[in-house]
Each structure stands twice: as C-alpha cells, then as structure tokens.
C-alpha cells in the first residue's frame, strides 16, 4: 500500500477531474436521492458490464451502442436503477439516449446510458426531461463542472471518486460511484474513464478488461453483484502512446478508483487490503485474497478491532486453493495516510502470540493491510475491501424508505 486511500482522496479533492482531458464537457445536478449527469465525449469506446443475469435496461442499451466502437456522449441518472422494469424500462433508457442525441445532432447509438439506484421502479421521465434541459445548458470544463457530475451520479456514496494520471505526454482521468453491493464481478458501481491517447476500440477493450480484472473485480464490500455495473473507457485524442505503458497507467487509475469505492463501503470505518504472496499461481493468489476480503467474519472482526486471525486462516482454507500450514501472516495499520506500525501474527505456521499488539494497532488505524505468504509457489495477488459495521445494516434497511 505505497499510496494509501486517504492520500488518493486528498489528491482527488484537489485536481483530479475528467475535464482535464481535452474534449470532455460535463455537468450534473443532485436533488435529494435523485441526480442527472451528462458528459460530452466524442471518441472511440470500450465497455465492461455486469455479470448479473438481470441486466438493467441502460446496460442492455449501452452494450448495444458501444458495439459501433464510438460514442459522443453519456447520460446518467441516480436514485433509480431502471432495472427489472420490462419493455417500458428499455423504452425509457432509449429515450434518455435520444434526449442527448438530439441535442448533439448525432445518431442515438452514439450515446451511452447508465443508471443507479432502486431496482424495480420505473423512471420518472418527466423529471429527467425537465432536468436534462438545465444540465445540458450548463455543460462546461471547469473543476466545478466535473465535481457536479461526480456528485450527480452518487447514491449512498459519502464522497465523489475521481482520479487523474498525467504521464509521458498523455492523460487518463476517471470518475466512479459505488459504496455498497460491491463484489468481485464489479459492483453497484459506475465508472467513466477518458483519455487523450488514441487506440482502436479492440485495443481499448482488451486493456480495459485486464484493468478491471485487477481493480474493480477484486473489490468487495458486501458480496452482492448489482444489475447496473458499467465501466466505459473513451479515447478522445490523436496521441499514439506506448500500449504497455498506457495499460499500466489505466490499471493504476482503476485501482485508485476501486480503493476509494472500498474505503467508502456503506457504513465502513476501515479500509482493508489483502495481499497474498507465495501462492501456487497468480490466479490462486487473487482467489485467496478475494476470499479473505469477502469473509463476513473477517469484516466484522475488523470492525470490532478483534485480531482474530483464525478467521483469515479459515477463509484461506475454504478458498479452494493450495495451502500450507507453514504460512506467514502480518498486519500493518495506517492512520491519515501514514503507517502506524506492523505486527506479525503468524510466522512459519506458528502463532506469534501478538494479539494484544494487533488489537491496539487496529484500534488506531483507519486502513489495514493484511500480508499473507502461503509458501507454496510464486503467485501474487490482492483484493480490496472494508469492515462491516452496524451502519451498513441501518443504511440498507432504510434504502427505499
């Protein structure tokens, strides 16, 4: 954890905006639980979508639209998922695309649509149409424009999630939302990423899928997979850049956004990163890390400042990977972006009897790093998550009321 989530958030608050990429214009509004945002972004596009069998109407529409390899705009609403809404829901998703397409003077299939919120309720299209005129008339490129869009797409999020990377003459910027229903097949999350680099749609698709697998797909809040997950990558520039470098920076940006999502887990008080080394393969290492980060017993222990490392051992044991009792396990704590100490819990399969030290470390930390060395191979992997608190139950018990 070379850069902590706290520092990611601080950087985002200062200058990480999608409008730093030339050609991006946006704006958004938020009224209570409901929001509407628009981005104008002419370029080549790739997308990764939810694996939930009940795909929301905007997911179905956008999956079809991005097949052309190009889009010119994105329209997003929050507060209503437009999922499990039948033919009327599909028609409404298409109407949202048509609203922006008409204003831009482009075919409807050049518009991506996204929604997030409550499942099973029809959109209030009258509200969307009214607010769309206001949003479109205020499109711009300032910090406030970018922030208004980031806030418009939030639901139970407690802060906007933005990231900007500038390197070797090109930029990648992204904005995301997500705080609950986060599982290793993406989340109740949306992410929109823009770059001034130039790649063909098939290249973008390949790089995006790899980046998502190493970021959003290893992020766990509660184990649920939403109907509306969507990540779009839009290349808007003419800069030909090194593909390997671009893929590296794209993955870095996605990891930054994924960590913010995990840190903002509904009701969360602590961020958790699980790093696994010495696995039989990278695939097994990632599987082990996700299993630990997904464990409700590990998550609740973290909330209670309980250094019950046996729960981590149990999760590794049922993860389905090859394990050895000769493993190492340690914990490092961070507070306000700075390390506050490291405690060894298990060395060579033997307890270090350091539970009291670990308990004090957890108490004074807001970010926790578990490091596990399985000692059965050279595989490495990681996962991001958070604790599970009383507030998670409260937030989700009151979600529609």
C-alpha positions as a Markdown table, in Angstrom:
| # | Residue | x | y | z |
|---|---|---|---|---|
| 1 | Unk | 0.0 | 0.0 | 0.0 |
| 2 | Unk | 2.6 | 2.6 | -1.2 |
| 3 | Unk | -0.1 | 5.3 | -1.5 |
| 4 | Unk | -3.0 | 5.0 | 0.9 |
| 5 | Unk | -6.6 | 5.6 | 0.1 |
| 6 | Unk | -6.6 | 8.7 | 2.3 |
| 7 | Unk | -3.9 | 10.2 | 0.1 |
| 8 | Unk | -5.9 | 9.2 | -3.1 |
| 9 | Unk | -8.9 | 11.0 | -1.7 |
| 10 | Unk | -6.8 | 14.1 | -0.9 |
| 11 | Unk | -5.4 | 14.2 | -4.4 |
| 12 | Unk | -8.8 | 13.8 | -5.9 |
| 13 | Unk | -10.2 | 16.7 | -3.9 |
| 14 | Unk | -7.5 | 19.0 | -5.3 |
| 15 | Unk | -7.3 | 18.4 | -9.0 |
| 16 | Unk | -8.4 | 15.0 | -10.3 |
| 17 | Unk | -11.1 | 15.9 | -12.8 |
| 18 | Unk | -12.3 | 14.3 | -16.0 |
| 19 | Unk | -12.4 | 17.7 | -17.7 |
| 20 | Unk | -8.6 | 17.8 | -17.6 |
| 21 | Unk | -8.9 | 15.6 | -20.7 |
| 22 | Unk | -9.3 | 17.8 | -23.8 |
| 23 | Unk | -12.8 | 17.4 | -25.3 |
| 24 | Unk | -14.6 | 16.4 | -22.2 |
| 25 | Unk | -17.5 | 18.7 | -21.1 |
| 26 | Unk | -19.9 | 17.7 | -18.3 |
| 27 | Unk | -22.4 | 18.9 | -15.7 |
| 28 | Unk | -24.8 | 17.3 | -13.2 |
| 29 | Unk | -27.4 | 18.1 | -10.7 |
| 30 | Unk | -28.5 | 16.3 | -7.5 |
| 31 | Unk | -31.9 | 16.8 | -5.8 |
| 32 | Unk | -32.3 | 14.6 | -2.8 |
| 33 | Unk | -31.9 | 11.0 | -3.8 |
| 34 | Unk | -32.1 | 11.8 | -7.5 |
| 35 | Unk | -29.5 | 13.0 | -9.9 |
| 36 | Unk | -28.8 | 13.5 | -13.5 |
| 37 | Unk | -25.4 | 14.0 | -15.3 |
| 38 | Unk | -24.3 | 14.4 | -18.8 |
| 39 | Unk | -20.8 | 14.1 | -20.4 |
| 40 | Unk | -20.0 | 15.1 | -24.0 |
| 41 | Unk | -17.0 | 13.0 | -25.1 |
| 42 | Unk | -16.6 | 12.2 | -28.8 |
| 43 | Unk | -14.2 | 9.2 | -29.2 |
| 44 | Unk | -13.6 | 5.5 | -29.5 |
| 45 | Unk | -15.1 | 3.4 | -26.8 |
| 46 | Unk | -14.9 | 0.1 | -24.9 |
| 47 | Unk | -17.1 | -1.2 | -22.1 |
| 48 | Unk | -17.2 | -3.8 | -19.4 |
| 49 | Unk | -20.6 | -4.6 | -17.8 |
| 50 | Unk | -22.3 | -6.5 | -15.0 |
| 51 | Unk | -22.4 | -10.4 | -15.0 |
| 52 | Unk | -25.7 | -10.3 | -13.2 |
| 53 | Unk | -28.3 | -12.2 | -15.3 |
| 54 | Unk | -30.9 | -9.4 | -14.7 |
| 55 | Unk | -29.2 | -6.7 | -16.6 |
| 56 | Unk | -30.7 | -3.2 | -16.2 |
| 57 | Unk | -32.2 | -1.5 | -19.2 |
| 58 | Unk | -29.4 | 1.0 | -19.6 |
| 59 | Unk | -26.8 | -1.8 | -19.5 |
| 60 | Unk | -28.7 | -3.6 | -22.4 |
| 61 | Unk | -28.9 | -0.4 | -24.4 |
| 62 | Unk | -25.3 | 0.7 | -23.8 |
| 63 | Unk | -23.9 | -2.7 | -24.6 |
| 64 | Unk | -25.6 | -2.5 | -28.0 |
| 65 | Unk | -24.5 | 1.1 | -28.6 |
| 66 | Unk | -20.8 | 0.6 | -27.8 |
| 67 | Unk | -20.6 | -2.2 | -30.5 |
| 68 | Unk | -20.1 | 0.6 | -33.0 |
| 69 | Unk | -16.8 | 1.4 | -31.3 |
| 70 | Unk | -17.6 | 5.1 | -31.0 |
| 71 | Unk | -19.7 | 7.4 | -28.7 |
| 72 | Unk | -20.2 | 11.1 | -28.4 |
| 73 | Unk | -22.0 | 11.4 | -25.1 |
| 74 | Unk | -23.0 | 9.8 | -21.8 |
| 75 | Unk | -26.2 | 10.4 | -19.8 |
| 76 | Unk | -26.6 | 9.1 | -16.3 |
| 77 | Unk | -29.3 | 9.2 | -13.7 |
| 78 | Unk | -29.0 | 8.2 | -10.0 |
| 79 | Unk | -31.7 | 7.2 | -7.5 |
| 80 | Unk | -33.4 | 4.8 | -9.9 |
| 81 | Unk | -31.7 | 1.8 | -11.4 |
| 82 | Unk | -34.2 | 1.3 | -14.2 |
| 83 | Unk | -33.6 | -2.5 | -13.6 |
| 84 | Unk | -36.3 | -5.2 | -13.8 |
| 85 | Unk | -38.6 | -2.7 | -15.4 |
| 86 | Unk | -39.5 | -4.7 | -18.6 |
| 87 | Unk | -40.3 | -3.1 | -22.0 |
| 88 | Unk | -41.1 | 0.2 | -20.5 |
| 89 | Unk | -37.7 | 0.4 | -18.9 |
| 90 | Unk | -36.0 | -0.4 | -22.2 |
| 91 | Unk | -38.0 | 2.3 | -23.9 |
| 92 | Unk | -37.1 | 4.8 | -21.2 |
| 93 | Unk | -33.4 | 4.0 | -21.4 |
| 94 | Unk | -33.6 | 4.6 | -25.2 |
| 95 | Unk | -35.5 | 7.9 | -24.6 |
| 96 | Unk | -32.7 | 9.1 | -22.3 |
| 97 | Unk | -30.2 | 8.4 | -25.1 |
| 98 | Unk | -32.5 | 10.2 | -27.6 |
| 99 | Unk | -32.6 | 13.3 | -25.4 |
| 100 | Unk | -28.8 | 13.8 | -25.6 |
| 101 | Unk | -28.5 | 12.5 | -29.2 |
| 102 | Unk | -31.0 | 15.2 | -30.5 |
| 103 | Unk | -29.1 | 18.0 | -28.7 |
| 104 | Unk | -25.8 | 16.8 | -30.2 |
| 105 | Unk | -27.2 | 16.1 | -33.6 |
| 106 | Unk | -25.9 | 12.6 | -33.6 |
| 107 | Unk | -27.4 | 9.1 | -34.1 |
| 108 | Unk | -28.9 | 7.6 | -30.9 |
| 109 | Unk | -26.4 | 4.7 | -30.9 |
| 110 | Unk | -23.6 | 7.2 | -30.3 |
| 111 | Unk | -24.9 | 7.8 | -26.8 |
| 112 | Unk | -24.2 | 5.6 | -23.7 |
| 113 | Unk | -26.8 | 5.4 | -20.9 |
| 114 | Unk | -26.3 | 4.5 | -17.3 |
| 115 | Unk | -28.5 | 4.3 | -14.2 |
| 116 | Unk | -28.0 | 3.5 | -10.5 |
| 117 | Unk | -30.4 | 3.3 | -7.6 |
| 118 | Unk | -33.5 | 1.3 | -6.6 |
| 119 | Unk | -34.4 | -1.8 | -8.6 |
| 120 | Unk | -37.9 | -2.4 | -9.9 |
| 121 | Unk | -39.3 | 1.1 | -10.2 |
| 122 | Unk | -40.0 | 2.9 | -13.5 |
| 123 | Unk | -38.1 | 6.1 | -14.2 |
| 124 | Unk | -39.8 | 9.5 | -13.8 |
| 125 | Unk | -39.2 | 10.5 | -17.3 |
| 126 | Unk | -40.9 | 13.9 | -16.9 |
| 127 | Unk | -38.4 | 14.8 | -14.2 |
| 128 | Unk | -35.5 | 13.6 | -16.3 |
| 129 | Unk | -36.7 | 15.6 | -19.3 |
| 130 | Unk | -37.1 | 18.8 | -17.3 |
| 131 | Unk | -33.7 | 18.4 | -15.6 |
| 132 | Unk | -31.9 | 17.4 | -18.8 |
| 133 | Unk | -32.5 | 20.9 | -20.3 |
| 134 | Unk | -31.0 | 22.5 | -17.3 |
| 135 | Unk | -28.0 | 20.2 | -17.2 |
| 136 | Unk | -27.3 | 20.4 | -20.9 |
| 137 | Unk | -27.4 | 24.2 | -20.9 |
| 138 | Unk | -24.6 | 24.3 | -18.2 |
| 139 | Unk | -22.1 | 21.9 | -19.7 |
| 140 | Unk | -18.5 | 23.1 | -19.2 |
| 141 | Unk | -14.9 | 22.2 | -18.5 |
| 142 | Unk | -14.1 | 23.6 | -15.1 |
| 143 | Unk | -13.4 | 21.8 | -11.8 |
| 144 | Unk | -16.9 | 22.7 | -10.6 |
| 145 | Unk | -18.4 | 21.1 | -13.7 |
| 146 | Unk | -16.5 | 17.9 | -13.2 |
| 147 | Unk | -17.4 | 17.8 | -9.5 |
| 148 | Unk | -21.1 | 18.4 | -10.2 |
| 149 | Unk | -21.2 | 15.4 | -12.4 |
| 150 | Unk | -19.3 | 13.2 | -9.9 |
| 151 | Unk | -21.9 | 14.2 | -7.2 |
| 152 | Unk | -24.9 | 13.7 | -9.5 |
| 153 | Unk | -24.2 | 10.0 | -10.0 |
| 154 | Unk | -23.7 | 9.3 | -6.3 |
| 155 | Unk | -26.3 | 7.2 | -4.3 |
| 156 | Unk | -25.1 | 6.1 | -0.8 |
| 157 | Unk | -21.6 | 7.4 | -1.5 |
| 158 | Unk | -20.2 | 9.7 | 1.1 |
| 159 | Unk | -17.7 | 11.4 | -1.3 |
| 160 | Unk | -17.0 | 11.8 | -5.0 |
| 161 | Unk | -14.5 | 9.4 | -6.5 |
| 162 | Unk | -12.2 | 10.9 | -9.1 |
| 163 | Unk | -8.6 | 10.3 | -10.4 |
| 164 | Unk | -6.3 | 11.8 | -12.9 |
| 165 | Unk | -3.0 | 10.5 | -14.2 |
| 166 | Unk | -0.7 | 12.5 | -16.4 |
| 167 | Unk | 2.4 | 10.9 | -17.8 |
| 168 | Unk | 4.6 | 10.8 | -20.9 |
| 169 | Unk | 2.5 | 13.4 | -22.6 |
| 170 | Unk | -0.9 | 11.8 | -22.2 |
| 171 | Unk | -3.7 | 11.9 | -19.7 |
| 172 | Unk | -6.2 | 9.4 | -18.3 |
| 173 | Unk | -9.0 | 10.6 | -16.0 |
| 174 | Unk | -11.8 | 8.7 | -14.4 |
| 175 | Unk | -14.9 | 9.2 | -12.2 |
| 176 | Unk | -16.8 | 6.5 | -10.4 |
| 177 | Unk | -19.6 | 5.9 | -7.9 |
| 178 | Unk | -20.1 | 2.9 | -5.6 |
| 179 | Unk | -20.4 | 2.2 | -1.9 |
| 180 | Unk | -22.5 | -1.0 | -1.5 |
| 181 | Unk | -23.4 | -4.1 | -3.5 |
| 182 | Unk | -19.7 | -4.4 | -4.3 |
| 183 | Unk | -18.5 | -7.9 | -5.2 |
| 184 | Unk | -15.7 | -9.4 | -7.4 |
| 185 | Unk | -17.9 | -9.3 | -10.5 |
| 186 | Unk | -17.9 | -5.5 | -10.3 |
| 187 | Unk | -20.3 | -3.7 | -8.1 |
| 188 | Unk | -23.3 | -1.4 | -7.8 |
| 189 | Unk | -20.8 | 0.9 | -9.4 |
| 190 | Unk | -20.4 | 3.1 | -12.5 |
| 191 | Unk | -17.0 | 4.3 | -13.8 |
| 192 | Unk | -16.3 | 6.5 | -16.8 |
| 193 | Unk | -12.7 | 6.9 | -17.9 |
| 194 | Unk | -11.4 | 9.3 | -20.6 |
| 195 | Unk | -8.0 | 9.7 | -22.3 |
| 196 | Unk | -6.4 | 11.9 | -24.9 |
| 197 | Unk | -4.5 | 8.9 | -26.2 |
| 198 | Unk | -5.5 | 7.2 | -29.4 |
| 199 | Unk | -6.3 | 3.5 | -29.6 |
| 200 | Unk | -8.6 | 1.4 | -31.7 |
| 201 | Unk | -11.8 | 0.0 | -29.9 |
| 202 | Unk | -10.5 | -3.6 | -29.9 |
| 203 | Unk | -7.3 | -2.4 | -28.2 |
| 204 | Unk | -9.2 | -0.4 | -25.7 |
| 205 | Unk | -11.5 | -3.4 | -24.9 |
| 206 | Unk | -8.5 | -5.7 | -24.3 |
| 207 | Unk | -6.8 | -3.2 | -22.0 |
| 208 | Unk | -9.9 | -2.2 | -20.1 |
| 209 | Unk | -10.9 | -5.8 | -19.4 |
| 210 | Unk | -7.4 | -6.5 | -18.0 |
| 211 | Unk | -7.5 | -3.4 | -15.9 |
| 212 | Unk | -11.0 | -4.1 | -14.5 |
| 213 | Unk | -9.9 | -7.7 | -13.5 |
| 214 | Unk | -7.1 | -6.2 | -11.4 |
| 215 | Unk | -9.1 | -3.4 | -9.8 |
| 216 | Unk | -12.9 | -3.3 | -9.7 |
| 217 | Unk | -13.2 | -7.1 | -9.9 |
| 218 | Unk | -11.1 | -7.5 | -6.7 |
| 219 | Unk | -13.1 | -5.0 | -4.7 |
| 220 | Unk | -15.5 | -6.4 | -2.1 |
| 221 | Unk | -17.9 | -4.6 | 0.2 |
| 222 | Unk | -20.8 | -7.0 | 0.8 |
| 223 | Unk | -20.6 | -9.8 | -1.7 |
| 224 | Unk | -23.6 | -8.7 | -3.9 |
| 225 | Unk | -23.3 | -8.1 | -7.6 |
| 226 | Unk | -25.5 | -5.3 | -9.0 |
| 227 | Unk | -27.7 | -5.3 | -12.1 |
| 228 | Unk | -26.2 | -2.0 | -13.3 |
| 229 | Unk | -22.4 | -2.3 | -13.2 |
| 230 | Unk | -20.7 | -0.4 | -16.0 |
| 231 | Unk | -17.2 | 0.8 | -16.8 |
| 232 | Unk | -16.6 | 2.8 | -20.0 |
| 233 | Unk | -13.3 | 3.9 | -21.5 |
| 234 | Unk | -13.3 | 6.6 | -24.1 |
| 235 | Unk | -10.3 | 7.5 | -26.2 |
| 236 | Unk | -10.7 | 11.1 | -27.5 |
| 237 | Unk | -7.3 | 12.1 | -28.7 |
| 238 | Unk | -4.8 | 11.6 | -31.5 |
| 239 | Unk | -1.8 | 10.8 | -29.4 |
| 240 | Unk | -0.2 | 7.4 | -30.2 |
| 241 | Unk | 1.4 | 6.3 | -27.0 |
| 242 | Unk | 3.1 | 3.1 | -25.9 |
| 243 | Unk | 0.4 | 0.5 | -25.3 |
| 244 | Unk | 2.2 | -1.3 | -22.5 |
| 245 | Unk | 2.6 | 2.0 | -20.6 |
| 246 | Unk | -1.0 | 3.0 | -21.2 |
| 247 | Unk | -2.3 | -0.3 | -19.9 |
| 248 | Unk | -0.1 | 0.1 | -16.8 |
| 249 | Unk | -1.5 | 3.6 | -16.1 |
| 250 | Unk | -5.0 | 2.6 | -16.9 |
| 251 | Unk | -4.8 | -0.2 | -14.4 |
| 252 | Unk | -3.3 | 2.1 | -11.8 |
| 253 | Unk | -6.2 | 4.6 | -12.3 |
| 254 | Unk | -8.8 | 1.8 | -12.0 |
| 255 | Unk | -7.1 | 0.5 | -8.8 |
| 256 | Unk | -7.2 | 4.0 | -7.3 |
| 257 | Unk | -10.9 | 4.3 | -8.0 |
| 258 | Unk | -11.6 | 0.8 | -6.7 |
| 259 | Unk | -9.8 | 1.6 | -3.5 |
| 260 | Unk | -11.9 | 4.7 | -3.0 |
| 261 | Unk | -15.0 | 2.6 | -3.5 |
| 262 | Unk | -13.9 | 0.0 | -0.9 |
| 263 | Unk | -13.0 | 2.8 | 1.5 |
| 264 | Unk | -16.5 | 4.3 | 1.1 |
| 265 | Unk | -18.3 | 1.0 | 1.7 |
| 266 | Unk | -21.7 | 1.7 | 3.2 |
| 267 | Unk | -21.1 | 2.3 | 6.9 |
| 268 | Unk | -17.4 | 1.3 | 6.7 |
| 269 | Unk | -15.0 | 2.6 | 9.3 |
| 270 | Unk | -11.9 | 0.8 | 8.0 |
| 271 | Unk | -10.4 | 0.1 | 4.5 |
| 272 | Unk | -8.8 | -3.4 | 4.1 |
| 273 | Unk | -6.2 | -4.5 | 1.6 |
| 274 | Unk | -5.3 | -8.2 | 1.5 |
| 275 | Unk | -2.0 | -9.1 | -0.3 |
| 276 | Unk | -1.2 | -12.8 | -0.9 |
| 277 | Unk | 2.2 | -14.0 | -2.0 |
| 278 | Unk | 3.7 | -17.4 | -2.4 |
| 279 | Unk | 0.6 | -18.9 | -3.9 |
| 280 | Unk | 0.7 | -21.7 | -6.5 |
| 281 | Unk | -0.2 | -19.2 | -9.2 |
| 282 | Unk | -1.3 | -15.6 | -9.6 |
| 283 | Unk | -4.9 | -16.8 | -10.2 |
| 284 | Unk | -4.9 | -18.7 | -6.9 |
| 285 | Unk | -3.4 | -15.7 | -5.1 |
| 286 | Unk | -6.1 | -13.4 | -6.3 |
| 287 | Unk | -8.7 | -16.0 | -5.4 |
| 288 | Unk | -7.3 | -16.3 | -1.9 |
| 289 | Unk | -7.2 | -12.6 | -1.4 |
| 290 | Unk | -10.8 | -12.1 | -2.5 |
| 291 | Unk | -12.0 | -14.9 | -0.3 |
| 292 | Unk | -10.4 | -13.2 | 2.8 |
| 293 | Unk | -11.7 | -9.8 | 1.8 |
| 294 | Unk | -15.2 | -11.2 | 1.3 |
| 295 | Unk | -15.4 | -13.1 | 4.6 |
| 296 | Unk | -18.1 | -11.6 | 6.8 |
| 297 | Unk | -16.3 | -13.0 | 9.9 |
| 298 | Unk | -13.1 | -11.2 | 8.9 |
| 299 | Unk | -15.0 | -8.0 | 8.1 |
| 300 | Unk | -16.9 | -8.0 | 11.4 |
| 301 | Unk | -13.8 | -8.8 | 13.4 |
| 302 | Unk | -12.1 | -5.8 | 11.7 |
| 303 | Unk | -15.0 | -3.5 | 12.8 |
| 304 | Unk | -14.7 | -4.8 | 16.3 |
| 305 | Unk | -10.9 | -4.3 | 16.5 |
| 306 | Unk | -10.7 | -8.0 | 17.1 |
| 307 | Unk | -7.3 | -9.5 | 15.9 |
| 308 | Unk | -8.9 | -12.9 | 15.3 |
| 309 | Unk | -6.5 | -14.1 | 12.7 |
| 310 | Unk | -8.1 | -17.6 | 12.8 |
| 311 | Unk | -10.8 | -16.2 | 10.6 |
| 312 | Unk | -8.3 | -15.4 | 8.0 |
| 313 | Unk | -6.8 | -18.9 | 8.2 |
| 314 | Unk | -10.3 | -20.4 | 7.9 |
| 315 | Unk | -11.1 | -18.3 | 4.8 |
| 316 | Unk | -7.9 | -19.4 | 3.1 |
| 317 | Unk | -8.8 | -23.0 | 3.9 |
| 318 | Unk | -12.1 | -22.9 | 2.2 |
| 319 | Unk | -11.0 | -20.7 | -0.7 |
| 320 | Unk | -10.3 | -23.8 | -2.8 |
| 321 | Unk | -6.6 | -23.0 | -3.4 |
| 322 | Unk | -3.5 | -25.0 | -2.5 |
| 323 | Unk | -2.4 | -24.0 | 1.0 |
| 324 | Unk | 0.3 | -24.9 | 3.6 |
| 325 | Unk | 0.3 | -24.6 | 7.3 |
| 326 | Unk | 3.8 | -23.2 | 7.1 |
| 327 | Unk | 2.4 | -19.7 | 6.2 |
| 328 | Unk | 3.2 | -16.2 | 7.4 |
| 329 | Unk | 0.6 | -13.6 | 8.3 |
| 330 | Unk | 1.2 | -10.0 | 9.3 |
| 331 | Unk | -0.9 | -6.8 | 9.7 |
| 332 | Unk | 0.1 | -3.2 | 9.1 |
| 333 | Unk | -2.0 | -0.2 | 10.1 |
| 334 | Unk | -2.4 | 3.3 | 8.6 |
| 335 | Unk | -3.9 | 6.4 | 10.0 |
| 336 | Unk | -4.4 | 9.6 | 7.9 |
| 337 | Unk | -2.2 | 8.1 | 5.2 |
| 338 | Unk | 0.7 | 7.2 | 7.4 |
| 339 | Unk | 1.9 | 3.8 | 8.7 |
| 340 | Unk | 1.4 | 3.4 | 12.5 |
| 341 | Unk | 3.1 | 0.0 | 12.7 |
| 342 | Unk | 3.4 | -3.6 | 11.7 |
| 343 | Unk | 2.6 | -6.7 | 13.8 |
| 344 | Unk | 3.5 | -10.3 | 12.9 |
| 345 | Unk | 0.6 | -12.6 | 13.7 |
| 346 | Unk | 1.9 | -15.9 | 12.3 |
| 347 | Unk | 5.4 | -17.0 | 11.3 |
| 348 | Unk | 6.1 | -20.3 | 9.7 |
| 349 | Unk | 2.7 | -21.5 | 10.8 |
| 350 | Unk | 3.3 | -20.7 | 14.4 |
| 351 | Unk | 1.3 | -18.0 | 16.4 |
| 352 | Unk | 3.4 | -15.1 | 17.4 |
| 353 | Unk | 1.0 | -14.5 | 20.3 |
| 354 | Unk | 0.8 | -10.8 | 19.4 |
| 355 | Unk | -3.0 | -10.4 | 19.6 |
| 356 | Unk | -2.9 | -7.5 | 22.1 |
| 357 | Unk | -0.4 | -5.6 | 20.0 |
| 358 | Unk | -2.5 | -6.2 | 16.9 |
| 359 | Unk | -5.7 | -5.1 | 18.7 |
| 360 | Unk | -4.1 | -1.8 | 19.6 |
| 361 | Unk | -2.9 | -1.4 | 16.0 |
| 362 | Unk | -6.3 | -2.0 | 14.6 |
| 363 | Unk | -7.9 | 0.4 | 17.0 |
| 364 | Unk | -5.8 | 3.4 | 16.0 |
| 365 | Unk | -5.9 | 2.6 | 12.2 |
| 366 | Unk | -8.4 | 3.6 | 9.5 |
| 367 | Unk | -6.7 | 1.4 | 6.9 |
| 368 | Unk | -5.5 | -2.1 | 7.4 |
| 369 | Unk | -3.1 | -4.2 | 5.2 |
| 370 | Unk | -3.0 | -8.0 | 5.7 |
| 371 | Unk | 0.1 | -9.6 | 4.2 |
| 372 | Unk | 0.0 | -13.4 | 3.7 |
| 373 | Unk | 2.8 | -15.6 | 2.4 |
| 374 | Unk | 1.5 | -19.1 | 1.6 |
| 375 | Unk | 4.9 | -20.5 | 0.7 |
| 376 | Unk | 3.7 | -23.0 | -2.0 |
| 377 | Unk | 4.8 | -21.1 | -5.1 |
| 378 | Unk | 5.4 | -17.7 | -6.7 |
| 379 | Unk | 1.9 | -16.5 | -7.3 |
| 380 | Unk | 0.9 | -13.0 | -6.2 |
| 381 | Unk | -2.5 | -11.3 | -5.9 |
| 382 | Unk | -4.5 | -8.8 | -3.9 |
| 383 | Unk | -8.0 | -7.6 | -3.0 |
| 384 | Unk | -9.7 | -4.5 | -1.5 |
| 385 | Unk | -12.5 | -4.4 | 1.0 |
| 386 | Unk | -13.7 | -2.8 | 4.2 |
| 387 | Unk | -15.2 | -3.7 | 7.6 |
| 388 | Unk | -18.9 | -4.4 | 8.2 |
| 389 | Unk | -20.5 | -2.1 | 10.7 |
| 390 | Unk | -23.9 | -1.5 | 12.3 |
| 391 | Unk | -24.4 | 1.4 | 9.9 |
| 392 | Unk | -24.2 | -1.0 | 6.9 |
| 393 | Unk | -27.4 | -2.7 | 8.3 |
| 394 | Unk | -29.0 | 0.6 | 9.0 |
| 395 | Unk | -28.3 | 2.1 | 5.6 |
| 396 | Unk | -29.5 | -0.9 | 3.7 |
| 397 | Unk | -32.6 | -1.5 | 5.9 |
| 398 | Unk | -33.7 | 2.1 | 5.1 |
| 399 | Unk | -32.7 | 2.2 | 1.4 |
| 400 | Unk | -36.1 | 2.6 | -0.2 |
| 401 | Unk | -37.7 | 4.4 | 2.8 |
